[in-house]
Amino acid sequence: MGFIEDVLVRVDELIFLANSYVLDMEEGFSHGSAPIILGRPFLKTARTKIDVYAGTLSMEFGDSIVHFNVLDAMRHPFEDHSIFRAEILDDVVNEYASDFHSLHDKKHCFLSDLYD
């Protein structure tokens, strides 16, 4: 297992730069059925848009736009223990971390003034 950076990935006629995770996988996955993890850098590069209401995920590759119906994929997992999720917590934490620290500092100063 590991992480590979700056790999050229080909999907049909489209070629793009991506980072990849190398996973320890069981034998028996066919060439076209192996799971793939799409990280935030790739999703940003592909200008990914997720419409939660419609249940669609769209990606742009140059002039081509690819649409996925997420709800259909979730209805038909290839195994009972499959997982489908989007991890966005890091972005939220990074966005609000500076606010939290400044609020914490203000609270600390206020409390220290009360007890001094």
Sequence and secondary structure as in RCSB ss.txt:
>XXXX:A:sequence
MGFIEDVLVRVDELIFLANSYVLDMEEGFSHGSAPIILGRPFLKTARTKIDVYAGTLSMEFGDSIVHFNVLDAMR
HPFEDHSIFRAEILDDVVNEYASDFHSLHDKKHCFLSDLYD
>XXXX:A:secstr
 EEEEEEEEEETTEEEEEEEEE    TT  TTT      HHHHHHTT EEETTTTEEEEEETTEEEEEEHHHHHH
S SSTT       HHHHHHHHHHHHHHHHHHHHHHHHHHH 
